[in-house]
Amino acid sequence: MIKTLMTFSVTAATTLLVGAGTARAADGPPAAFGQAGQLSLGSDLNLVSSSSLLSLTGSSGAGVAGLLLPATMLSVEGSSTSNNGGSTFGFSFAPAADYFVIDNLSLGVELLVGYATASPGSQPGSSTSPPSTNVTSYGIAPRVGYNIPIGDSFSFWPKVFFEHAGYSVGGAGTGYGNIQLLGLYAPFLYHPSPHFYLGVGPNILTELGANIDGTGATGKLTAYGAFASIGGWFKLGGG
């Protein structure tokens, strides 16, 4: 009886191990990034803070080109001056989604949201401070990209985007404006584990048009720099 039980146990264990190995072989290695049907969710940030949102809170016509460019996609910053000298605070955020319609070809969109406020310091001899000025900014940036695999853990994912962004000034200030841009961001991605990536690469953009308080801007902006990216992906329907 004992011999029969031992034989059954060994047989069952062997069957389980073989079955597990067969399942792993059937599943195969994790799917590579960029295959058709995958959805990538992430965000980008400028490697050098521009402070552009905060610099515009005190003047409505300082130049809409400084607002919500890709150079200010993800940031939180502020400042304060002692002896009631005033303060500033601002943030911008741009979640993005990209869908691979076929292997390595992606279509995506980025939503741009930002807010900044500046509170001036009190005047000499006054116990009260002037009212604050705030800037609300928004935009959308559709884009198309192509992922180029480089080995098992790296890839190159350049993306061309069109961006429309606007702003409005409230509080103690008034004003509004918008800007249209065409740009390219070309990050090299590192995939440390399945469904997750980190990236860094250069970006360049050029202004197509802008409007400040109802008047078309005359100067055309061209800017360049470097971005970092973080994101994850999954395949719609599982996988």
TIBAMAR-955360 format. One record per residue (C-alpha): residue in three letters; chain; z, y, x. Coordinates in steps of 0.25 Angstrom, whole numbers, plus 5000, padded with zeros to 4 digits. Layout:
N
PT, ala, A, Z, Y, X
...
This chain:
239
PT, met, A, 5000, 5000, 5000
PT, ile, A, 5004, 5010, 5011
PT, lys, A, 4991, 5006, 5019
PT, thr, A, 4983, 5009, 5006
PT, leu, A, 4990, 5023, 5004
PT, met, A, 4987, 5026, 5019
PT, thr, A, 4973, 5022, 5018
PT, phe, A, 4971, 5030, 5005
PT, ser, A, 4978, 5043, 5011
PT, val, A, 4969, 5042, 5023
PT, thr, A, 4957, 5040, 5015
PT, ala, A, 4960, 5052, 5006
PT, ala, A, 4963, 5061, 5017
PT, thr, A, 4950, 5058, 5024
PT, thr, A, 4943, 5060, 5011
PT, leu, A, 4949, 5074, 5009
PT, leu, A, 4946, 5078, 5024
PT, val, A, 4932, 5073, 5022
PT, gly, A, 4931, 5080, 5009
PT, ala, A, 4936, 5093, 5015
PT, gly, A, 4927, 5093, 5026
PT, thr, A, 4915, 5090, 5017
PT, ala, A, 4919, 5102, 5008
PT, arg, A, 4919, 5111, 5021
PT, ala, A, 4906, 5106, 5025
PT, ala, A, 4900, 5109, 5011
PT, asp, A, 4906, 5123, 5011
PT, gly, A, 4901, 5126, 5024
PT, pro, A, 4905, 5138, 5032
PT, pro, A, 4908, 5151, 5025
PT, ala, A, 4896, 5159, 5020
PT, ala, A, 4891, 5170, 5029
PT, phe, A, 4892, 5185, 5026
PT, gly, A, 4879, 5190, 5019
PT, gln, A, 4875, 5179, 5011
PT, ala, A, 4868, 5181, 4997
PT, gly, A, 4879, 5183, 4986
PT, gln, A, 4890, 5189, 4995
PT, leu, A, 4897, 5201, 4991
PT, ser, A, 4904, 5210, 5002
PT, leu, A, 4915, 5219, 4999
PT, gly, A, 4920, 5229, 5009
PT, ser, A, 4921, 5243, 5015
PT, asp, A, 4917, 5252, 5027
PT, leu, A, 4925, 5262, 5035
PT, asn, A, 4922, 5272, 5045
PT, leu, A, 4927, 5269, 5059
PT, val, A, 4930, 5284, 5061
PT, ser, A, 4937, 5292, 5050
PT, ser, A, 4929, 5304, 5046
PT, ser, A, 4939, 5311, 5037
PT, ser, A, 4927, 5317, 5029
PT, leu, A, 4934, 5316, 5016
PT, leu, A, 4946, 5324, 5020
PT, ser, A, 4938, 5334, 5027
PT, leu, A, 4930, 5337, 5014
PT, thr, A, 4942, 5339, 5005
PT, gly, A, 4943, 5354, 5008
PT, ser, A, 4929, 5358, 5005
PT, ser, A, 4920, 5354, 4995
PT, gly, A, 4907, 5357, 5002
PT, ala, A, 4911, 5352, 5016
PT, gly, A, 4900, 5341, 5015
PT, val, A, 4899, 5329, 5006
PT, ala, A, 4893, 5321, 5018
PT, gly, A, 4907, 5319, 5023
PT, leu, A, 4912, 5312, 5010
PT, leu, A, 4911, 5297, 5008
PT, leu, A, 4901, 5294, 5018
PT, pro, A, 4902, 5280, 5023
PT, ala, A, 4910, 5286, 5035
PT, thr, A, 4921, 5288, 5025
PT, met, A, 4920, 5275, 5017
PT, leu, A, 4935, 5269, 5020
PT, ser, A, 4945, 5279, 5024
PT, val, A, 4959, 5285, 5021
PT, glu, A, 4964, 5297, 5028
PT, gly, A, 4973, 5309, 5026
PT, ser, A, 4981, 5320, 5033
PT, ser, A, 4992, 5329, 5031
PT, thr, A, 4997, 5342, 5038
PT, ser, A, 5012, 5345, 5040
PT, asn, A, 5019, 5358, 5034
PT, asn, A, 5011, 5356, 5021
PT, gly, A, 4998, 5358, 5029
PT, gly, A, 4990, 5349, 5019
PT, ser, A, 4985, 5335, 5018
PT, thr, A, 4972, 5327, 5016
PT, phe, A, 4969, 5313, 5011
PT, gly, A, 4957, 5305, 5008
PT, phe, A, 4951, 5291, 5007
PT, ser, A, 4937, 5284, 5005
PT, phe, A, 4934, 5270, 5001
PT, ala, A, 4921, 5263, 5000
PT, pro, A, 4921, 5248, 4995
PT, ala, A, 4908, 5241, 4996
PT, ala, A, 4901, 5229, 4991
PT, asp, A, 4889, 5222, 4996
PT, tyr, A, 4881, 5210, 4990
PT, phe, A, 4872, 5201, 4998
PT, val, A, 4860, 5199, 4988
PT, ile, A, 4853, 5190, 4998
PT, asp, A, 4858, 5184, 5012
PT, asn, A, 4862, 5196, 5020
PT, leu, A, 4856, 5207, 5011
PT, ser, A, 4867, 5215, 5004
PT, leu, A, 4867, 5226, 4993
PT, gly, A, 4880, 5234, 4992
PT, val, A, 4887, 5247, 4988
PT, glu, A, 4899, 5255, 4993
PT, leu, A, 4907, 5264, 4984
PT, leu, A, 4913, 5276, 4990
PT, val, A, 4926, 5283, 4986
PT, gly, A, 4934, 5294, 4992
PT, tyr, A, 4945, 5304, 4990
PT, ala, A, 4951, 5315, 4999
PT, thr, A, 4961, 5326, 4996
PT, ala, A, 4965, 5338, 5005
PT, ser, A, 4978, 5346, 5002
PT, pro, A, 4978, 5359, 5010
PT, gly, A, 4991, 5364, 5016
PT, ser, A, 4999, 5376, 5010
PT, gln, A, 4996, 5390, 5015
PT, pro, A, 5006, 5397, 5023
PT, gly, A, 5017, 5403, 5015
PT, ser, A, 5014, 5394, 5003
PT, ser, A, 5022, 5383, 4998
PT, thr, A, 5010, 5376, 4990
PT, ser, A, 4998, 5370, 4995
PT, pro, A, 4983, 5372, 4990
PT, pro, A, 4978, 5362, 4980
PT, ser, A, 4971, 5350, 4987
PT, thr, A, 4956, 5346, 4987
PT, asn, A, 4951, 5332, 4985
PT, val, A, 4938, 5326, 4987
PT, thr, A, 4933, 5313, 4979
PT, ser, A, 4921, 5306, 4984
PT, tyr, A, 4913, 5294, 4980
PT, gly, A, 4900, 5287, 4982
PT, ile, A, 4892, 5274, 4982
PT, ala, A, 4884, 5268, 4993
PT, pro, A, 4874, 5256, 4990
PT, arg, A, 4869, 5249, 5002
PT, val, A, 4861, 5237, 5007
PT, gly, A, 4864, 5228, 5019
PT, tyr, A, 4859, 5216, 5027
PT, asn, A, 4869, 5207, 5034
PT, ile, A, 4865, 5201, 5047
PT, pro, A, 4874, 5189, 5052
PT, ile, A, 4878, 5188, 5067
PT, gly, A, 4884, 5175, 5070
PT, asp, A, 4895, 5169, 5061
PT, ser, A, 4905, 5181, 5061
PT, phe, A, 4896, 5194, 5062
PT, ser, A, 4885, 5201, 5054
PT, phe, A, 4878, 5214, 5054
PT, trp, A, 4877, 5221, 5040
PT, pro, A, 4869, 5234, 5040
PT, lys, A, 4869, 5242, 5027
PT, val, A, 4861, 5253, 5022
PT, phe, A, 4868, 5262, 5011
PT, phe, A, 4865, 5274, 5002
PT, glu, A, 4877, 5282, 4999
PT, his, A, 4880, 5292, 4988
PT, ala, A, 4893, 5299, 4989
PT, gly, A, 4899, 5311, 4982
PT, tyr, A, 4912, 5319, 4981
PT, ser, A, 4920, 5329, 4973
PT, val, A, 4930, 5339, 4977
PT, gly, A, 4942, 5342, 4968
PT, gly, A, 4956, 5349, 4968
PT, ala, A, 4955, 5362, 4975
PT, gly, A, 4941, 5360, 4980
PT, thr, A, 4928, 5358, 4972
PT, gly, A, 4915, 5352, 4976
PT, tyr, A, 4906, 5339, 4975
PT, gly, A, 4895, 5333, 4982
PT, asn, A, 4887, 5320, 4986
PT, ile, A, 4879, 5314, 4997
PT, gln, A, 4869, 5303, 4999
PT, leu, A, 4868, 5295, 5011
PT, leu, A, 4860, 5283, 5017
PT, gly, A, 4866, 5275, 5028
PT, leu, A, 4867, 5262, 5036
PT, tyr, A, 4880, 5254, 5040
PT, ala, A, 4878, 5243, 5050
PT, pro, A, 4891, 5235, 5052
PT, phe, A, 4893, 5222, 5061
PT, leu, A, 4902, 5213, 5053
PT, tyr, A, 4912, 5203, 5058
PT, his, A, 4916, 5192, 5048
PT, pro, A, 4929, 5187, 5053
PT, ser, A, 4931, 5177, 5041
PT, pro, A, 4922, 5173, 5029
PT, his, A, 4921, 5184, 5018
PT, phe, A, 4926, 5196, 5027
PT, tyr, A, 4920, 5205, 5037
PT, leu, A, 4922, 5217, 5046
PT, gly, A, 4911, 5226, 5051
PT, val, A, 4908, 5238, 5060
PT, gly, A, 4895, 5246, 5062
PT, pro, A, 4888, 5259, 5063
PT, asn, A, 4883, 5267, 5051
PT, ile, A, 4874, 5279, 5049
PT, leu, A, 4870, 5287, 5037
PT, thr, A, 4862, 5299, 5033
PT, glu, A, 4863, 5309, 5021
PT, leu, A, 4852, 5309, 5011
PT, gly, A, 4858, 5321, 5002
PT, ala, A, 4870, 5328, 4999
PT, asn, A, 4876, 5338, 4988
PT, ile, A, 4888, 5347, 4990
PT, asp, A, 4892, 5355, 4977
PT, gly, A, 4878, 5354, 4971
PT, thr, A, 4871, 5358, 4984
PT, gly, A, 4863, 5349, 4992
PT, ala, A, 4868, 5347, 5006
PT, thr, A, 4858, 5352, 5017
PT, gly, A, 4863, 5344, 5030
PT, lys, A, 4861, 5329, 5030
PT, leu, A, 4871, 5320, 5036
PT, thr, A, 4869, 5309, 5046
PT, ala, A, 4881, 5301, 5050
PT, tyr, A, 4884, 5288, 5058
PT, gly, A, 4896, 5280, 5062
PT, ala, A, 4903, 5267, 5062
PT, phe, A, 4909, 5259, 5050
PT, ala, A, 4918, 5247, 5049
PT, ser, A, 4918, 5237, 5037
PT, ile, A, 4927, 5227, 5031
PT, gly, A, 4924, 5218, 5019
PT, gly, A, 4923, 5204, 5013
PT, trp, A, 4913, 5196, 5005
PT, phe, A, 4912, 5185, 4996
PT, lys, A, 4900, 5178, 4988
PT, leu, A, 4899, 5181, 4974
PT, gly, A, 4901, 5168, 4966
PT, gly, A, 4910, 5162, 4977
PT, gly, A, 4907, 5157, 4991
